[in-house]
Structures are given as C-alpha cells and as structure tokens.
Amino acid sequence: MQQVNVQEAKTHLSRYLDAAENGELVVVCRHNKPVAELRAIAAAANVCGPASRGTPVFGLWDGFGVSDTFFEPLPDDLLKAFGG
C-alpha cells in the first residue's frame, strides 16, 4: 500500500493508476488524513468509453414515423400560449 498526498497524486496520477492496475492499493491523503483510495477494478467492469454504451443495433428505428398532421400549422390558441 502506498500513501500519497493530493499534490503528489495530481502530479503523478498515471504512475499511481499503473500501480493500482498492478494490484497495489494507493491511498490519497489530505493533511495526512486518508480521503480516497485508488485500486483496480475488474476488467469485465468496463465502464469507460464507447464499449460501455453497448453495441449499436442497426435498424432500431425501422418503422418509426411521423404522422401527416405533425407538419400542419398549430391551432391559434396554442400559438398564443407560446407567445406567437
């Protein structure tokens, strides 16, 4: 286990992330009091980047449409409600 102060963690974040990735626990301290830890997460818990959003499904919007009335002018009372 490593203990580092906030400034050290900010300056050398990549170094401490590498240590955490290699199984080491890094404790970040403020005024010599522990406030956070950096530790590895399971590889299966990929929560960063596009892969975490799932695989896109092509054709998902097939059949989606807008009714013909969508493009018709709004009624006068509704236009007035929007200040028009």
C-alpha positions as a Python dict, from the first residue, in 0.01 Angstrom:
ca = {
    (1, 'M'): (0, 0, 0),
    (2, 'Q'): (121, 348, -88),
    (3, 'Q'): (10, 669, 79),
    (4, 'V'): (43, 992, -119),
    (5, 'N'): (-73, 1348, -67),
    (6, 'V'): (-315, 1516, -307),
    (7, 'Q'): (-47, 1723, -484),
    (8, 'E'): (168, 1413, -539),
    (9, 'A'): (-135, 1223, -672),
    (10, 'K'): (-218, 1506, -913),
    (11, 'T'): (139, 1534, -1033),
    (12, 'H'): (194, 1162, -1087),
    (13, 'L'): (-158, 1029, -1144),
    (14, 'S'): (-53, 800, -1428),
    (15, 'R'): (212, 640, -1208),
    (16, 'Y'): (-42, 567, -933),
    (17, 'L'): (-300, 440, -1180),
    (18, 'D'): (-39, 196, -1311),
    (19, 'A'): (31, 83, -955),
    (20, 'A'): (-340, 34, -890),
    (21, 'E'): (-377, -155, -1217),
    (22, 'N'): (-100, -386, -1098),
    (23, 'G'): (-293, -469, -781),
    (24, 'E'): (-145, -215, -543),
    (25, 'L'): (-367, -1, -321),
    (26, 'V'): (-288, 372, -334),
    (27, 'V'): (-434, 585, -55),
    (28, 'V'): (-465, 957, -123),
    (29, 'C'): (-434, 1178, 186),
    (30, 'R'): (-522, 1540, 257),
    (31, 'H'): (-339, 1690, 556),
    (32, 'N'): (-212, 1339, 641),
    (33, 'K'): (-567, 1200, 664),
    (34, 'P'): (-681, 934, 414),
    (35, 'V'): (-962, 1061, 190),
    (36, 'A'): (-963, 825, -110),
    (37, 'E'): (-815, 509, -250),
    (38, 'L'): (-709, 408, -596),
    (39, 'R'): (-748, 38, -665),
    (40, 'A'): (-801, -180, -967),
    (41, 'I'): (-1148, -274, -1083),
    (42, 'A'): (-1243, -596, -1256),
    (43, 'A'): (-1162, -595, -1627),
    (44, 'A'): (-1519, -702, -1704),
    (45, 'A'): (-1649, -382, -1545),
    (46, 'N'): (-1557, -171, -1846),
    (47, 'V'): (-1744, 148, -1761),
    (48, 'C'): (-1538, 392, -1968),
    (49, 'G'): (-1564, 474, -2334),
    (50, 'P'): (-1791, 370, -2618),
    (51, 'A'): (-1780, -1, -2533),
    (52, 'S'): (-1970, 70, -2211),
    (53, 'R'): (-2267, 205, -2407),
    (54, 'G'): (-2339, -130, -2564),
    (55, 'T'): (-2334, -244, -2922),
    (56, 'P'): (-2543, -34, -3157),
    (57, 'V'): (-2839, -212, -3308),
    (58, 'F'): (-2887, -120, -3671),
    (59, 'G'): (-3243, -84, -3783),
    (60, 'L'): (-3363, 9, -3435),
    (61, 'W'): (-3569, 294, -3577),
    (62, 'D'): (-3731, 84, -3851),
    (63, 'G'): (-4097, 164, -3863),
    (64, 'F'): (-4058, 495, -3685),
    (65, 'G'): (-4256, 767, -3849),
    (66, 'V'): (-4429, 1097, -3802),
    (67, 'S'): (-4796, 1143, -3871),
    (68, 'D'): (-4903, 1370, -4155),
    (69, 'T'): (-5058, 1615, -3907),
    (70, 'F'): (-4719, 1678, -3748),
    (71, 'F'): (-4630, 1937, -4013),
    (72, 'E'): (-4965, 2117, -4009),
    (73, 'P'): (-4983, 2463, -3852),
    (74, 'L'): (-5063, 2475, -3480),
    (75, 'P'): (-5406, 2596, -3369),
    (76, 'D'): (-5429, 2969, -3288),
    (77, 'D'): (-5487, 2914, -2915),
    (78, 'L'): (-5171, 2702, -2887),
    (79, 'L'): (-4967, 2957, -3081),
    (80, 'K'): (-5086, 3232, -2845),
    (81, 'A'): (-4982, 3018, -2547),
    (82, 'F'): (-4626, 3023, -2683),
    (83, 'G'): (-4641, 3399, -2733),
    (84, 'G'): (-4684, 3380, -3111),
}
